[in-house]
Amino acid sequence: MITLHHHPFCPHSRFIRLALAEFGVEPVLVEERPWERRREFLLLNAEGATPVLAEAGGPNVPGAGTIAEYLDETLGEALGERRLLPEDPLGRVEVRRLLHWFNVKFYDEVSRHLVGEKIYKRFMTSKEGGGAPDMDAVRAARANLRYHLRYIGHLARARNWLAGDALSYADLAAAAHLSCVDYLGDAPWNESETAKTWYARIKSRPSFRTLLSEHLPGVSASPSYADLDF
């Protein structure tokens, strides 16, 4: 049995949930509010960050990148040509490069600020850093997002999927971050029609259904969020 400690609107958690769904694995989900620094969660991951994967009889695996590698090593071969991390070295380098782009650069420049300011702060106490969103950070993230959408469009124009011919972790990571942004209504889809077409394609996959059905109390989803033909 696999348990995933996550937050529903943590983009790194969403990435791993999409990956598990593509592997055909339905985990037990345990919601964490990392800012609360729950003692039992810190024992699983001293960093106190989501996600953390726990497998019966196996290790506790923290962090989206480490979990992705672990899943590939333990389950990837069984997917054959649908493997999310390619077998060839050059393909693996490109997927890992884009994983870093989305899970580090995109996160630092876009989704960390939008999710943190517009979602996490709503549920945090003042001592935990909660309160009104910092609109300067929100505006900066929105500006950065336009650049990232153009880059996604550039990749999607040249390739079948973002990293090459086949769906990979790169697509799932990019889509996970964009799903949070899209929920909040901050995605300027008119910035790149190619990026929009790619996102519509990936969010039509069965692995996306659970994410698109989730809603945050007090925060309405944008009209495009669950619309496959947006």
N, C-alpha and C positions, 0 to 999 in steps of 0.2 A: 504494500500500500504506500502510495506517495502522498505526502502532505505538503501543501505550499502555503507558507506564511506570506501574506501579501497585503497590499492595500488596493482596493478596486480601481483607484485612479492614479496609482503609481505606474508610470509608463514602463519601467523596468519589469514590474510584476506582470503587466499586461503582455509584454513581449514573451515572458516565459509561459504564460497561460496559452498564448497562441501557439507556441512551439509544442507544448504538451498536447494540445488538441490536434496538431498536425501529426504527432506521433501516435495518436489514438489513445492517449492516456487521460483519464479523468481524475484529477487529484482531489483530495479533501482540502477545501479551502479554509484557512484560518485568517480572519481579517486582523491586521495589526495597525495600530496608530503609532508609528515609530517615534513621534515626538513625545509620547507618554513614557517611553523607555521602560516598558514592562519588564520586570526582572526575569521572568521565564523566557521572554524573547531574547534578552541580552545574553542568556546562557547559551542560546542557539547561535547567536551572532553578536559578538562583542561590539561590533560597529553600530548595531542597532538600526540597520537599514534593511528595507525590503528589496527583493524577495529573498526567502530562504527555503530551500527544498529539503525535506526530511523524508527518508525512505526507511521503512521497517527493516532492521538488520543492516542498514547502510549508514553512511556518514550524513551529517548535516552539511548541506552545500549552500554557502552564502553567495549572493551577488549574481546578477543576470549573466555576465560573461562566463563565470565559472560554472554556473548551472548549464548554460548552453553547451559548453565543452563536455561536461559530464554526461549530458543526455546524448550527445553525439557518440561518445565513447562507449556508452552502455546500450544505446538503442539505435544509433544511426545506421549501422550496417544492415539492419533488417529492413530499412526503407528502400534499399537498392537505389535505383536511379532517382528516387524522390528524396534522397538524403539532403538535409538542410545545410550541411557543411560539405562541400564537394570533396571527392577523393583526391583529385589532382592538386599538387602543391600550389600552383599559381591561382587556381580557383579558390583555395582555402585562404590564401593571402588576401585576395580581393574581398571575400566575405568578411574576414576579420577586420580589414581596413574600414569597411563600411559599418560594421558593428561598432567600432570605436567612434566613427563619425556620428552616428545617431545616438548611441548610448552615453557618449561623453560630450562631444561638441554640441550636438543638437540639444541635448539635455541642459548643458550649462548655459546655452545662449537663448533657449526658447522654453522648453516644457517645464524646467525646474521653476522658472519664475511664474508662468501662467498657472500651473497646478498649485504651486506653493502659495501664491498670493490670492488666488481666486477660489481655491478649494480648501487646502489644509488650514489656512488661517481662520476659516469659518468655525473650525472645530477645536482650535487651540485656545487655551486660557491665555490671559495677558502675560502670565509668568512664562508660558511656553512660547511666547512670541506671536500670539494671535492678535487679531484686530482688523482694522480696515486694510484693504490691499494697498500696496505701494504702487501707485499708478505710473510713476516714472519707470519702475521695473517692468510693468505690464506693457507700456508703450515701447520700451526697448526690445522686449521679447517679440512683440508683433512686427517690429521693423526687421529683426533678424529672421523671422519666419519667412518673409518674402524671399530672401536670399536662399534659404534652404529649399523652399518649394521650387525655385528655378533650378537648383542643382538636382533635385529629384527628377524634374522634367528632363534635364540634360541626360541623366542616366537612362531614363525610361525611353527616350527617343533612340538611343544607340543600342539598346539591348532588349531582349524579351522580358527579363526581370531585372531588378536593379544591379545585381552582381554578375549577370550572365544569362545563359539560356534557361536555367531552371530556378524555380522558387527557392529562396534560401533564407537563412537567418537575417540577412540584410533587409529583405522585404518586411519580415515580421517585426523587426526592431523599428524601422521607419514608420510602419503602419501603427504600431502600438503608441508611439509618441504622438503621431498625428491624430489618433483617435481621441486622445485627451484634449488636444487643442480644438478638434472639431466639435466635441461635446460642448465646449465653452463658447462656441461660435466665433472663434478667433482665427479660423483658417480662411485666408483670402484666395479662394479657389480660382478666381479669375486671373491670378498671377501666372498660372501655368496650366493650360488645358491638358497637356501631356501628363503632368503630375496628378491632376484630377482624375483622368481616365485610368491611370495606374491604380490610384487609391480605390476607385469604384470597383475595379477588377478584384483587388485583394480583399476588400471588405465584403464581397459577395461569396467568399469561401465559407464553407460550413464552420471552420474554426473560429470565425468572427461572430457567430450568432449570439453566443452567450454575452460577449462584451456589449453588443449593440442593444441587448435587452436590459442592461443595467442602467439604473438612474440614481442620482444622488439626491437625497431629501433636501428640499429647499433650493436646489439648483436645477433648473429645467435644461434639458438637452436642446441644442440648436435644431432647427428643422432639417438640416442635412445629415444629422448624426446617424439616424437609422434608415435613411432613405438610400436605397441602393442605386437609384437613378437620379441622384442629385445633380 
